[in-house]
């Protein structure tokens, strides 16, 4: 029988697993696997849940953890300062309905272009692709809404130019 | 032009959303909670261990550099004093 925290934890995971995975995929650069980062995020969500005060929405809180953990785990694993944690109870299986070729090509170009951005711009664009309003992106990044709007205008132009070049 | 720009951005958002569809993520919930309970303390211990190792290695280098700086300053001061007395003679 699960207690209240465990119940909430499982609901958060089920509801947010795909968005967490999308973020991990952007931060994982070979040889780091998105699955390794994903497991680190799950651990951090578990560890942080008792201190969640409800000041932001659960979704914003999860995004904040995912961005911070993926970034710091990537640095830690790149420096070989610690090993990836393996949670046997999480299984990654190939999906039956994979994205079509056109989507895959666009995604691959998008990922490459995002990887050329600095860390702040990267987090802003990732959250924007997740369709978070600037207000929530501001809460996560600590920047003002106006600053984000200005940055996004510039980042979008940069990305679209980079992607168009790659897809030609 | 602006419309084309927005259309392309929307297409990218679609590609972004579908990127997580390449894998199915399944949790064995009861097992996961038990695993987290047992692993989190070990994970924290390992993480603290590696942090201490890192701090120790950084500190020893820092200390070595600091001693080197101090010795250089002491040596320069002694040379100044010796030079001063030599001039006085």
gemmi code that builds the backbone of each chain (N, CA, C; Angstrom):
import gemmi

chains = {
    "A": [
        ("UNK", (0.854, -1.206, 0.000), (0.000, 0.000, 0.000), (0.888, 1.254, 0.000)),
        ("UNK", (0.649, 2.147, -0.989), (1.484, 3.347, -1.100), (0.954, 4.454, -0.193)),
        ("UNK", (1.905, 5.236, 0.373), (1.459, 6.392, 1.150), (1.189, 7.575, 0.208)),
        ("UNK", (0.791, 8.710, 0.794), (0.393, 9.866, -0.022), (1.549, 10.370, -0.901)),
        ("UNK", (2.761, 10.454, -0.320), (3.926, 10.964, -1.074), (4.228, 10.050, -2.253)),
        ("UNK", (4.202, 8.745, -1.987), (4.498, 7.781, -3.050), (3.454, 7.850, -4.166)),
        ("UNK", (2.207, 8.040, -3.756), (1.115, 8.146, -4.723), (1.305, 9.394, -5.604)),
        ("UNK", (1.621, 10.520, -4.942), (1.835, 11.778, -5.681), (3.024, 11.621, -6.625)),
        ("UNK", (4.082, 11.004, -6.120), (5.298, 10.811, -6.917), (4.994, 10.040, -8.203)),
        ("UNK", (4.246, 8.950, -8.068), (3.958, 8.138, -9.256), (3.081, 8.898, -10.256)),
        ("UNK", (2.146, 9.688, -9.714), (1.293, 10.484, -10.617), (2.135, 11.520, -11.377)),
        ("UNK", (3.057, 12.168, -10.645), (3.923, 13.182, -11.287), (4.754, 12.534, -12.386)),
        ("UNK", (5.307, 11.362, -12.086), (6.151, 10.681, -13.079), (5.371, 10.321, -14.324)),
        ("UNK", (4.212, 9.701, -14.123), (3.412, 9.274, -15.270), (3.006, 10.469, -16.137)),
        ("UNK", (2.649, 11.547, -15.465), (2.155, 12.719, -16.189), (3.275, 13.467, -16.919)),
        ("UNK", (4.470, 13.405, -16.366), (5.541, 14.254, -16.902), (6.681, 13.502, -17.583)),
        ("UNK", (6.570, 12.181, -17.691), (7.714, 11.400, -18.181), (8.167, 11.799, -19.589)),
        ("UNK", (7.221, 12.113, -20.453), (7.617, 12.445, -21.828), (8.314, 13.801, -21.919)),
        ("UNK", (7.813, 14.772, -21.143), (8.482, 16.079, -21.191), (9.881, 15.970, -20.582)),
        ("UNK", (10.024, 15.187, -19.511), (11.358, 15.007, -18.899), (12.291, 14.365, -19.934)),
        ("UNK", (11.769, 13.359, -20.620), (12.605, 12.632, -21.592), (13.031, 13.531, -22.758)),
        ("UNK", (12.121, 14.402, -23.204), (12.459, 15.313, -24.303), (13.619, 16.226, -23.893)),
        ("UNK", (13.577, 16.699, -22.649), (14.647, 17.578, -22.167), (15.960, 16.792, -22.049)),
        ("UNK", (15.861, 15.574, -21.512), (17.074, 14.743, -21.366), (17.712, 14.461, -22.727)),
        ("UNK", (16.872, 14.279, -23.744), (17.406, 13.985, -25.091), (18.244, 15.141, -25.628)),
        ("UNK", (17.855, 16.369, -25.290), (18.607, 17.527, -25.787), (19.951, 17.663, -25.058)),
        ("UNK", (19.930, 17.361, -23.748), (21.158, 17.530, -22.969), (22.121, 16.357, -23.124)),
        ("UNK", (21.616, 15.202, -23.551), (22.486, 14.026, -23.666), (23.272, 14.078, -24.968)),
        ("UNK", (24.560, 14.237, -24.811), (25.431, 14.213, -25.988), (26.343, 13.012, -25.814)),
        ("UNK", (26.444, 12.198, -26.886), (27.212, 10.948, -26.819), (28.562, 11.145, -26.123)),
        ("UNK", (28.996, 10.292, -25.217), (28.447, 8.980, -24.875), (27.380, 8.998, -23.780)),
        ("UNK", (26.945, 10.188, -23.351), (25.918, 10.233, -22.304), (24.563, 9.914, -22.940)),
        ("UNK", (23.838, 9.007, -22.305), (22.545, 8.588, -22.842), (21.412, 9.353, -22.159)),
        ("UNK", (20.343, 9.663, -22.919), (19.214, 10.358, -22.277), (18.629, 9.556, -21.110)),
        ("UNK", (18.720, 8.228, -21.225), (18.189, 7.376, -20.151), (18.927, 7.617, -18.827)),
        ("UNK", (20.239, 7.854, -18.913), (21.031, 8.125, -17.699), (20.554, 9.417, -17.037)),
        ("UNK", (20.359, 10.444, -17.867), (19.913, 11.737, -17.330), (18.497, 11.615, -16.772)),
        ("UNK", (17.661, 10.854, -17.485), (16.277, 10.661, -17.063), (16.230, 10.064, -15.641)),
        ("UNK", (17.079, 9.074, -15.408), (17.085, 8.422, -14.090), (17.552, 9.384, -12.999)),
        ("UNK", (18.509, 10.240, -13.333), (18.951, 11.255, -12.366), (17.815, 12.227, -12.033)),
        ("UNK", (17.023, 12.568, -13.059), (15.894, 13.482, -12.822), (14.857, 12.806, -11.908)),
        ("UNK", (14.586, 11.530, -12.177), (13.614, 10.788, -11.354), (14.075, 10.785, -9.889)),
        ("UNK", (15.365, 10.537, -9.680), (15.900, 10.524, -8.314), (15.719, 11.895, -7.655)),
        ("UNK", (15.996, 12.948, -8.417), (15.893, 14.295, -7.837), (14.443, 14.665, -7.534)),
        ("UNK", (13.522, 14.228, -8.407), (12.100, 14.493, -8.142), (11.706, 13.803, -6.831)),
        ("UNK", (12.148, 12.581, -6.672), (11.851, 11.808, -5.450), (12.431, 12.510, -4.216)),
        ("UNK", (13.678, 12.955, -4.328), (14.342, 13.596, -3.191), (13.726, 14.954, -2.859)),
        ("UNK", (13.268, 15.663, -3.885), (12.777, 17.032, -3.667), (11.295, 17.101, -3.320)),
        ("UNK", (10.568, 16.023, -3.584), (9.110, 16.063, -3.391), (8.695, 16.484, -1.969)),
        ("UNK", (9.341, 15.961, -0.914), (8.902, 16.385, 0.429), (9.064, 17.885, 0.673)),
        ("UNK", (9.976, 18.532, -0.060), (10.170, 19.973, 0.177), (9.409, 20.834, -0.830)),
        ("UNK", (8.582, 20.203, -1.688), (7.786, 20.981, -2.657), (6.707, 21.761, -1.912)),
        ("UNK", (6.789, 23.093, -2.032), (5.894, 23.942, -1.235), (4.643, 24.374, -2.014)),
        ("UNK", (4.590, 24.044, -3.277), (3.429, 24.422, -4.076), (3.441, 25.880, -4.500)),
        ("UNK", (4.644, 26.518, -4.428), (4.721, 27.940, -4.836), (4.537, 28.082, -6.349)),
        ("UNK", (4.948, 27.053, -7.086), (4.718, 27.055, -8.530), (3.881, 25.818, -8.848)),
        ("UNK", (3.474, 25.685, -10.108), (2.710, 24.484, -10.461), (3.662, 23.291, -10.474)),
        ("UNK", (3.095, 22.089, -10.349), (3.915, 20.873, -10.372), (4.714, 20.821, -11.668)),
        ("UNK", (4.048, 21.197, -12.764), (4.684, 21.126, -14.070), (5.917, 22.041, -14.124)),
        ("UNK", (5.788, 23.274, -13.641), (6.923, 24.217, -13.631), (8.049, 23.659, -12.767)),
        ("UNK", (7.669, 23.099, -11.630), (8.645, 22.519, -10.686), (9.402, 21.368, -11.350)),
        ("UNK", (8.677, 20.518, -12.071), (9.319, 19.377, -12.753), (10.284, 19.875, -13.835)),
        ("UNK", (9.833, 20.886, -14.598), (10.706, 21.435, -15.646), (11.993, 21.985, -15.038)),
        ("UNK", (11.850, 22.691, -13.922), (13.019, 23.300, -13.272), (14.005, 22.200, -12.856)),
        ("UNK", (13.475, 21.150, -12.250), (14.350, 20.039, -11.826), (15.004, 19.409, -13.055)),
        ("UNK", (14.203, 19.158, -14.079), (14.735, 18.472, -15.269), (15.873, 19.271, -15.909)),
        ("UNK", (15.674, 20.570, -16.067), (16.708, 21.415, -16.689), (17.969, 21.428, -15.817)),
        ("UNK", (17.787, 21.667, -14.520), (18.955, 21.761, -13.627), (19.705, 20.440, -13.524)),
        ("UNK", (18.955, 19.346, -13.359), (19.604, 18.040, -13.186), (20.288, 17.595, -14.482)),
        ("UNK", (19.610, 17.776, -15.604), (20.225, 17.351, -16.879), (21.525, 18.108, -17.111)),
        ("UNK", (21.503, 19.398, -16.821), (22.715, 20.186, -17.032), (23.829, 19.744, -16.087)),
        ("UNK", (23.512, 19.633, -14.782), (24.586, 19.296, -13.837), (25.046, 17.848, -13.994)),
        ("UNK", (24.120, 16.926, -14.304), (24.520, 15.521, -14.497), (25.397, 15.383, -15.731)),
        ("UNK", (25.069, 16.153, -16.757), (25.857, 16.099, -17.991), (27.292, 16.536, -17.687)),
        ("UNK", (27.449, 17.618, -16.927), (28.785, 18.117, -16.570), (29.516, 17.061, -15.742)),
        ("UNK", (28.789, 16.495, -14.753), (29.398, 15.501, -13.860), (29.842, 14.275, -14.648)),
        ("UNK", (28.982, 13.794, -15.546), (29.328, 12.582, -16.309), (30.425, 12.866, -17.335)),
        ("UNK", (30.432, 14.078, -17.887), (31.487, 14.434, -18.844), (32.847, 14.447, -18.159)),
        ("UNK", (32.860, 14.907, -16.881), (34.121, 14.955, -16.136), (34.451, 13.607, -15.517)),
        ("UNK", (33.581, 12.628, -15.786), (33.705, 11.279, -15.215), (33.768, 11.349, -13.685)),
        ("UNK", (33.075, 12.348, -13.131), (33.027, 12.520, -11.682), (31.770, 11.809, -11.170)),
        ("UNK", (31.813, 10.470, -11.128), (30.669, 9.677, -10.693), (30.092, 8.882, -11.842)),
        ("UNK", (29.394, 7.803, -11.493), (28.819, 6.936, -12.516), (27.327, 7.187, -12.636)),
        ("UNK", (26.758, 6.903, -13.825), (25.298, 7.055, -13.926), (24.593, 6.066, -13.000)),
        ("UNK", (23.472, 6.510, -12.452), (22.713, 5.639, -11.555), (21.785, 4.788, -12.400)),
        ("UNK", (21.662, 3.523, -12.041), (20.777, 2.670, -12.813), (19.598, 2.215, -11.963)),
        ("UNK", (18.401, 2.563, -12.422), (17.188, 2.137, -11.714), (16.537, 1.038, -12.550)),
        ("UNK", (16.569, -0.190, -12.013), (16.067, -1.331, -12.788), (14.553, -1.281, -13.023)),
        ("UNK", (13.856, -0.515, -12.201), (12.394, -0.477, -12.328), (11.908, 0.472, -13.416)),
        ("UNK", (12.841, 1.114, -14.113), (12.442, 1.949, -15.248), (12.890, 1.246, -16.522)),
        ("UNK", (11.934, 1.009, -17.396), (12.270, 0.320, -18.659), (12.036, 1.263, -19.832)),
        ("UNK", (13.012, 1.300, -20.710), (12.893, 2.073, -21.947), (12.738, 1.081, -23.095)),
        ("UNK", (11.594, 1.099, -23.724), (11.333, 0.145, -24.803), (11.074, 0.891, -26.107)),
        ("UNK", (11.458, 0.266, -27.232), (11.169, 0.950, -28.505), (9.656, 1.066, -28.706)),
        ("UNK", (9.208, 2.242, -29.098), (7.768, 2.454, -29.279), (7.297, 1.860, -30.595)),
        ("UNK", (6.001, 1.496, -30.628), (5.458, 0.922, -31.874), (5.272, 2.017, -32.937)),
        ("UNK", (4.785, 3.178, -32.492), (4.567, 4.274, -33.449), (5.698, 5.288, -33.353)),
        ("UNK", (6.717, 5.092, -34.143), (7.838, 6.032, -34.111), (7.523, 7.248, -34.982)),
        ("UNK", (8.166, 8.391, -34.706), (7.897, 9.577, -35.526), (8.287, 9.345, -36.985)),
        ("UNK", (7.607, 10.023, -37.930), (7.935, 9.827, -39.353), (9.297, 10.451, -39.682)),
        ("UNK", (9.786, 10.104, -40.888), (11.139, 10.504, -41.287), (11.301, 12.034, -41.308)),
        ("UNK", (10.265, 12.709, -41.800), (10.342, 14.175, -41.904), (10.502, 14.814, -40.521)),
        ("UNK", (9.702, 14.314, -39.571), (9.799, 14.817, -38.203), (11.173, 14.527, -37.618)),
        ("UNK", (11.685, 13.317, -37.900), (12.990, 12.927, -37.359), (14.106, 13.820, -37.885)),
        ("UNK", (14.041, 14.119, -39.189), (15.068, 14.987, -39.794), (15.021, 16.386, -39.180)),
        ("UNK", (13.809, 16.894, -39.047), (13.652, 18.234, -38.460), (14.149, 18.239, -37.016)),
        ("UNK", (13.791, 17.180, -36.280), (14.205, 17.105, -34.878), (15.725, 17.047, -34.763)),
        ("UNK", (16.318, 16.252, -35.628), (17.774, 16.087, -35.583), (18.478, 17.429, -35.865)),
        ("UNK", (17.974, 18.177, -36.842), (18.549, 19.500, -37.143), (18.321, 20.458, -35.979)),
        ("UNK", (17.113, 20.389, -35.423), (16.780, 21.256, -34.284), (17.715, 20.980, -33.107)),
        ("UNK", (17.925, 19.712, -32.814), (18.786, 19.320, -31.683), (20.215, 19.826, -31.883)),
        ("UNK", (20.699, 19.644, -33.106), (22.072, 20.100, -33.397), (22.193, 21.609, -33.232)),
        ("UNK", (21.190, 22.329, -33.722), (21.245, 23.793, -33.625), (21.094, 24.255, -32.176)),
        ("UNK", (20.252, 23.569, -31.412), (20.101, 23.947, -29.995), (21.420, 23.725, -29.250)),
        ("UNK", (22.142, 22.666, -29.624), (23.388, 22.346, -28.898), (24.455, 23.432, -29.089)),
        ("UNK", (24.279, 24.271, -30.117), (25.273, 25.335, -30.323), (24.967, 26.571, -29.474)),
        ("UNK", (23.817, 26.576, -28.794), (23.445, 27.741, -27.974), (24.112, 27.672, -26.607)),
        ("UNK", (24.204, 28.818, -25.932), (24.727, 28.779, -24.560), (23.644, 28.201, -23.632)),
        ("UNK", (24.028, 27.894, -22.396), (23.122, 27.149, -21.509), (21.819, 27.899, -21.203)),
        ("UNK", (21.904, 29.211, -21.017), (20.687, 29.973, -20.691), (19.739, 29.969, -21.901)),
        ("UNK", (20.300, 30.259, -23.078), (19.468, 30.279, -24.289), (18.877, 28.895, -24.562)),
        ("UNK", (19.707, 27.870, -24.285), (19.234, 26.497, -24.498), (18.008, 26.218, -23.614)),
        ("UNK", (18.095, 26.583, -22.338), (16.963, 26.292, -21.447), (15.723, 27.098, -21.863)),
        ("UNK", (15.926, 28.341, -22.303), (14.775, 29.163, -22.716), (14.089, 28.549, -23.941)),
        ("UNK", (14.879, 28.125, -24.912), (14.265, 27.610, -26.140), (13.580, 26.256, -25.889)),
        ("UNK", (14.196, 25.449, -25.033), (13.595, 24.144, -24.718), (12.228, 24.355, -24.046)),
        ("UNK", (12.182, 25.284, -23.109), (10.924, 25.543, -22.396), (9.885, 26.181, -23.324)),
        ("UNK", (10.376, 26.956, -24.273), (9.468, 27.573, -25.224), (8.890, 26.517, -26.180)),
        ("UNK", (9.734, 25.569, -26.579), (9.236, 24.476, -27.429), (8.208, 23.626, -26.677)),
        ("UNK", (8.348, 23.606, -25.354), (7.362, 22.892, -24.524), (6.087, 23.712, -24.345)),
        ("UNK", (6.073, 24.894, -24.985), (4.933, 25.812, -24.960), (4.609, 26.370, -23.584)),
        ("UNK", (5.636, 26.589, -22.802), (5.436, 27.242, -21.511), (5.313, 28.745, -21.744)),
        ("UNK", (4.397, 29.408, -21.038), (4.310, 30.866, -21.190), (5.570, 31.531, -20.611)),
        ("UNK", (5.876, 32.721, -21.113), (7.085, 33.425, -20.648), (7.089, 33.598, -19.119)),
        ("UNK", (5.913, 33.732, -18.553), (5.807, 33.917, -17.100), (6.432, 32.709, -16.375)),
        ("UNK", (6.120, 31.515, -16.858), (6.662, 30.296, -16.223), (8.144, 30.124, -16.532)),
        ("UNK", (8.526, 30.475, -17.761), (9.954, 30.377, -18.119), (10.754, 31.317, -17.213)),
        ("UNK", (10.141, 32.471, -16.890), (10.812, 33.432, -16.011), (11.024, 32.833, -14.620)),
        ("UNK", (10.021, 32.115, -14.133), (10.137, 31.490, -12.806), (11.281, 30.465, -12.814)),
        ("UNK", (11.378, 29.709, -13.885), (12.383, 28.642, -13.955), (13.800, 29.199, -14.148)),
        ("UNK", (13.927, 30.182, -15.022), (15.277, 30.663, -15.357), (15.751, 31.811, -14.466)),
        ("UNK", (14.809, 32.465, -13.782), (15.182, 33.597, -12.937), (15.357, 34.889, -13.730)),
        ("UNK", (14.982, 34.879, -15.015), (15.056, 36.108, -15.824), (13.686, 36.789, -15.828)),
        ("UNK", (13.642, 38.025, -16.311), (12.338, 38.699, -16.375), (11.629, 38.270, -17.664)),
        ("UNK", (10.309, 38.446, -17.673), (9.526, 38.077, -18.862), (9.983, 38.867, -20.092)),
        ("UNK", (10.271, 40.172, -19.880), (10.708, 41.014, -21.003), (12.027, 40.528, -21.579)),
        ("UNK", (12.929, 40.193, -20.676), (14.249, 39.704, -21.099), (14.086, 38.421, -21.930)),
        ("UNK", (13.196, 37.560, -21.490), (12.956, 36.300, -22.202), (12.372, 36.565, -23.589)),
        ("UNK", (11.418, 37.501, -23.635), (10.794, 37.833, -24.930), (11.844, 38.329, -25.920)),
        ("UNK", (12.732, 39.197, -25.444), (13.779, 39.740, -26.320), (14.706, 38.618, -26.772)),
        ("UNK", (15.112, 37.791, -25.790), (16.025, 36.692, -26.118), (15.385, 35.716, -27.112)),
        ("UNK", (14.106, 35.398, -26.881), (13.440, 34.412, -27.743), (13.353, 34.881, -29.195)),
        ("UNK", (13.148, 36.163, -29.363), (13.061, 36.719, -30.717), (14.385, 36.454, -31.444)),
        ("UNK", (15.476, 36.695, -30.725), (16.807, 36.527, -31.315), (17.121, 35.032, -31.526)),
        ("UNK", (16.791, 34.221, -30.511), (17.099, 32.788, -30.596), (16.325, 32.124, -31.738)),
        ("UNK", (15.034, 32.486, -31.870), (14.204, 31.897, -32.932), (14.833, 32.160, -34.293)),
        ("UNK", (15.262, 33.410, -34.514), (15.871, 33.786, -35.799), (17.109, 32.944, -36.040)),
        ("UNK", (17.947, 32.857, -34.999), (19.195, 32.088, -35.099), (18.917, 30.623, -35.434)),
        ("UNK", (17.957, 30.061, -34.683), (17.638, 28.641, -34.869), (17.080, 28.362, -36.258)),
        ("UNK", (16.148, 29.195, -36.684), (15.530, 28.953, -37.990), (16.551, 29.068, -39.119)),
        ("UNK", (17.490, 29.984, -38.963), (18.541, 30.151, -39.974), (19.423, 28.884, -39.985)),
        ("UNK", (19.786, 28.442, -38.798), (20.654, 27.263, -38.650), (19.961, 26.004, -39.207)),
        ("UNK", (18.673, 25.851, -38.872), (17.929, 24.662, -39.293), (17.705, 24.651, -40.811)),
        ("UNK", (17.366, 25.816, -41.347), (17.143, 25.901, -42.799), (18.410, 25.466, -43.533)),
        ("UNK", (19.546, 25.906, -43.032), (20.836, 25.567, -43.646), (21.054, 24.048, -43.588)),
        ("UNK", (20.725, 23.467, -42.432), (20.942, 22.014, -42.252), (19.999, 21.166, -43.097)),
        ("UNK", (18.783, 21.665, -43.306), (17.792, 20.855, -44.032), (17.900, 20.985, -45.551)),
        ("UNK", (18.736, 21.913, -46.011), (18.871, 22.135, -47.471), (19.528, 20.939, -48.139)),
    ],
    "B": [
        ("UNK", (6.245, 36.680, -44.963), (7.535, 36.321, -44.373), (7.367, 35.903, -42.910)),
        ("UNK", (6.609, 36.773, -42.163), (6.380, 36.497, -40.754), (5.561, 35.215, -40.593)),
        ("UNK", (4.587, 35.057, -41.516), (3.734, 33.871, -41.471), (4.548, 32.600, -41.722)),
        ("UNK", (5.453, 32.702, -42.691), (6.314, 31.573, -43.035), (7.189, 31.188, -41.835)),
        ("UNK", (7.679, 32.232, -41.179), (8.515, 32.091, -39.993), (7.750, 31.354, -38.882)),
        ("UNK", (6.490, 31.796, -38.676), (5.661, 31.175, -37.642), (5.304, 29.733, -37.993)),
        ("UNK", (5.041, 29.493, -39.286), (4.705, 28.127, -39.726), (5.867, 27.183, -39.456)),
        ("UNK", (7.069, 27.660, -39.760), (8.233, 26.808, -39.566), (8.450, 26.529, -38.084)),
        ("UNK", (8.219, 27.553, -37.275), (8.367, 27.369, -35.824), (7.355, 26.330, -35.319)),
        ("UNK", (6.123, 26.394, -35.847), (5.101, 25.410, -35.454), (5.502, 23.995, -35.871)),
        ("UNK", (6.094, 23.898, -37.059), (6.552, 22.572, -37.529), (7.645, 22.029, -36.604)),
        ("UNK", (8.512, 22.929, -36.162), (9.583, 22.501, -35.250), (9.010, 22.043, -33.913)),
        ("UNK", (7.963, 22.743, -33.480), (7.320, 22.349, -32.221), (6.707, 20.954, -32.346)),
        ("UNK", (6.151, 20.658, -33.515), (5.586, 19.318, -33.761), (6.688, 18.263, -33.705)),
        ("UNK", (7.806, 18.569, -34.394), (8.931, 17.625, -34.410), (9.458, 17.420, -33.001)),
        ("UNK", (9.490, 18.510, -32.226), (9.964, 18.447, -30.843), (9.062, 17.533, -30.005)),
        ("UNK", (7.756, 17.753, -30.124), (6.805, 16.963, -29.324), (6.872, 15.476, -29.686)),
        ("UNK", (7.043, 15.198, -30.974), (7.028, 13.791, -31.378), (8.353, 13.082, -31.046)),
        ("UNK", (9.368, 13.862, -30.625), (10.680, 13.250, -30.360), (10.652, 12.262, -29.192)),
        ("UNK", (9.724, 12.435, -28.278), (9.689, 11.510, -27.135), (8.868, 10.263, -27.457)),
        ("UNK", (8.316, 10.217, -28.694), (7.502, 9.053, -29.065), (8.355, 7.882, -29.546)),
        ("UNK", (9.669, 8.119, -29.661), (10.515, 7.035, -30.176), (10.712, 5.927, -29.142)),
        ("UNK", (10.420, 6.226, -27.880), (10.582, 5.202, -26.841), (9.395, 5.188, -25.892)),
        ("UNK", (9.128, 3.985, -25.396), (8.066, 3.840, -24.401), (8.767, 3.786, -23.040)),
        ("UNK", (8.278, 4.568, -22.105), (8.904, 4.564, -20.781), (7.932, 3.906, -19.809)),
        ("UNK", (8.395, 2.818, -19.224), (7.507, 2.098, -18.299), (8.120, 2.040, -16.913)),
        ("UNK", (7.267, 2.250, -15.913), (7.727, 2.174, -14.530), (7.070, 0.980, -13.844)),
        ("UNK", (7.885, 0.254, -13.084), (7.294, -0.729, -12.174), (7.232, 0.003, -10.846)),
        ("UNK", (6.090, 0.625, -10.607), (6.020, 1.613, -9.539), (6.449, 1.104, -8.159)),
        ("UNK", (5.909, -0.030, -7.726), (6.254, -0.472, -6.363), (7.751, -0.749, -6.269)),
        ("UNK", (8.279, -1.355, -7.330), (9.716, -1.655, -7.364), (10.540, -0.381, -7.375)),
        ("UNK", (10.050, 0.617, -8.116), (10.794, 1.880, -8.245), (10.887, 2.600, -6.897)),
        ("UNK", (9.766, 2.655, -6.185), (9.770, 3.336, -4.883), (10.734, 2.629, -3.923)),
        ("UNK", (10.676, 1.288, -3.923), (11.585, 0.520, -3.038), (13.038, 0.783, -3.441)),
        ("UNK", (13.279, 0.795, -4.755), (14.635, 1.008, -5.260), (15.147, 2.408, -4.885)),
        ("UNK", (14.274, 3.388, -5.022), (14.671, 4.764, -4.690), (14.971, 4.890, -3.198)),
        ("UNK", (14.138, 4.254, -2.392), (14.350, 4.330, -0.943), (15.711, 3.762, -0.579)),
        ("UNK", (16.062, 2.648, -1.211), (17.346, 2.018, -0.870), (18.514, 2.720, -1.547)),
        ("UNK", (18.274, 3.223, -2.766), (19.412, 3.788, -3.520), (19.723, 5.228, -3.183)),
        ("UNK", (18.724, 5.986, -2.760), (18.978, 7.412, -2.563), (20.043, 7.641, -1.509)),
        ("UNK", (19.999, 6.891, -0.387), (21.015, 7.120, 0.638), (22.399, 6.726, 0.116)),
        ("UNK", (22.454, 5.612, -0.657), (23.748, 5.176, -1.204), (24.239, 6.199, -2.232)),
        ("UNK", (23.291, 6.680, -3.036), (23.616, 7.666, -4.065), (24.181, 8.931, -3.414)),
        ("UNK", (23.539, 9.343, -2.301), (24.016, 10.543, -1.601), (25.403, 10.328, -1.034)),
        ("UNK", (25.614, 9.112, -0.442), (26.937, 8.816, 0.132), (28.003, 8.879, -0.959)),
        ("UNK", (27.699, 8.239, -2.113), (28.658, 8.221, -3.226), (28.913, 9.632, -3.739)),
        ("UNK", (27.829, 10.399, -3.802), (27.951, 11.759, -4.323), (28.808, 12.604, -3.384)),
        ("UNK", (28.592, 12.457, -2.051), (29.391, 13.206, -1.071), (30.852, 12.773, -1.168)),
        ("UNK", (31.060, 11.428, -1.300), (32.423, 10.893, -1.416), (33.154, 11.527, -2.591)),
        ("UNK", (32.473, 11.557, -3.748), (33.153, 12.095, -4.934), (33.376, 13.598, -4.798)),
        ("UNK", (32.437, 14.290, -4.095), (32.633, 15.732, -3.863), (33.844, 15.964, -2.971)),
        ("UNK", (33.971, 15.139, -1.900), (35.100, 15.290, -0.970), (36.417, 15.046, -1.707)),
        ("UNK", (36.402, 14.002, -2.558), (37.603, 13.682, -3.333), (38.010, 14.877, -4.203)),
        ("UNK", (36.974, 15.457, -4.823), (37.220, 16.605, -5.705), (37.756, 17.795, -4.905)),
        ("UNK", (37.118, 18.059, -3.736), (37.545, 19.196, -2.900), (38.978, 18.971, -2.422)),
        ("UNK", (39.252, 17.703, -1.992), (40.594, 17.382, -1.500), (41.642, 17.639, -2.573)),
        ("UNK", (41.361, 17.150, -3.783), (42.360, 17.322, -4.847), (42.519, 18.802, -5.195)),
        ("UNK", (41.392, 19.549, -5.189), (41.482, 20.982, -5.491), (42.222, 21.706, -4.376)),
        ("UNK", (41.910, 21.319, -3.117), (42.528, 21.975, -1.973), (44.032, 21.774, -1.973)),
        ("UNK", (44.467, 20.533, -2.223), (45.900, 20.289, -2.146), (46.632, 21.118, -3.202)),
        ("UNK", (46.017, 21.242, -4.371), (46.635, 22.069, -5.412), (46.619, 23.538, -4.989)),
        ("UNK", (45.498, 23.931, -4.404), (45.357, 25.307, -3.927), (46.404, 25.604, -2.857)),
        ("UNK", (46.560, 24.635, -1.912), (47.536, 24.835, -0.834), (48.957, 24.932, -1.390)),
        ("UNK", (49.246, 24.029, -2.339), (50.590, 24.047, -2.934), (50.866, 25.407, -3.592)),
        ("UNK", (49.879, 25.886, -4.349), (50.045, 27.177, -5.021), (50.202, 28.303, -4.008)),
        ("UNK", (49.393, 28.200, -2.947), (49.416, 29.241, -1.927), (50.783, 29.276, -1.226)),
        ("UNK", (51.328, 28.086, -0.873), (52.647, 28.014, -0.212), (53.718, 28.572, -1.156)),
        ("UNK", (53.603, 28.204, -2.419), (54.563, 28.676, -3.422), (54.565, 30.215, -3.469)),
        ("UNK", (53.339, 30.799, -3.459), (53.215, 32.264, -3.487), (53.835, 32.885, -2.249)),
        ("UNK", (53.535, 32.260, -1.093), (54.067, 32.790, 0.174), (55.584, 32.762, 0.155)),
        ("UNK", (56.153, 31.625, -0.296), (57.612, 31.492, -0.322), (58.252, 32.548, -1.228)),
        ("UNK", (57.605, 32.778, -2.364), (58.128, 33.795, -3.294), (58.134, 35.164, -2.627)),
        ("UNK", (57.015, 35.476, -1.925), (56.915, 36.782, -1.249), (57.973, 36.900, -0.144)),
        ("UNK", (58.155, 35.816, 0.656), (59.137, 35.837, 1.757), (60.545, 36.039, 1.185)),
        ("UNK", (60.822, 35.275, 0.102), (62.139, 35.358, -0.531), (62.406, 36.795, -1.011)),
        ("UNK", (61.390, 37.396, -1.636), (61.548, 38.768, -2.150), (61.780, 39.746, -1.002)),
        ("UNK", (61.049, 39.557, 0.126), (61.205, 40.448, 1.278), (62.603, 40.321, 1.858)),
        ("UNK", (63.106, 39.075, 2.023), (64.455, 38.845, 2.573), (65.502, 39.522, 1.671)),
        ("UNK", (65.319, 39.331, 0.356), (66.262, 39.945, -0.583), (66.259, 41.472, -0.460)),
        ("UNK", (65.051, 42.031, -0.270), (64.943, 43.489, -0.086), (65.701, 43.942, 1.160)),
        ("UNK", (65.485, 43.190, 2.255), (66.139, 43.552, 3.529), (67.665, 43.463, 3.379)),
        ("UNK", (68.115, 42.340, 2.794), (69.562, 42.157, 2.576), (70.117, 43.297, 1.721)),
        ("UNK", (69.396, 43.618, 0.656), (69.806, 44.705, -0.241), (69.907, 46.031, 0.519)),
        ("UNK", (68.902, 46.278, 1.388), (68.880, 47.522, 2.173), (70.117, 47.629, 3.065)),
        ("UNK", (70.442, 46.520, 3.794), (71.613, 46.538, 4.693), (72.903, 46.661, 3.902)),
        ("UNK", (72.967, 46.003, 2.750), (74.177, 46.093, 1.908), (74.441, 47.530, 1.494)),
        ("UNK", (73.333, 48.250, 1.131), (73.447, 49.652, 0.706), (73.941, 50.500, 1.878)),
        ("UNK", (73.429, 50.216, 3.079), (73.749, 51.000, 4.287), (75.242, 50.926, 4.589)),
        ("UNK", (75.820, 49.698, 4.360), (77.235, 49.485, 4.652), (78.064, 50.412, 3.768)),
    ],
}
model = gemmi.Model(1)
for chain_id, residues in chains.items():
    chain = gemmi.Chain(chain_id)
    for i, (resn, *xyz) in enumerate(residues, 1):
        res = gemmi.Residue()
        res.name, res.seqid = resn, gemmi.SeqId(i, " ")
        for name, pos in zip(("N", "CA", "C"), xyz):
            atom = gemmi.Atom()
            atom.name, atom.element = name, gemmi.Element(name[0])
            atom.pos, atom.b_iso = gemmi.Position(*pos), 0.0
            res.add_atom(atom)
        chain.add_residue(res)
    model.add_chain(chain)
structure = gemmi.Structure()
structure.add_model(model)
structure.setup_entities()
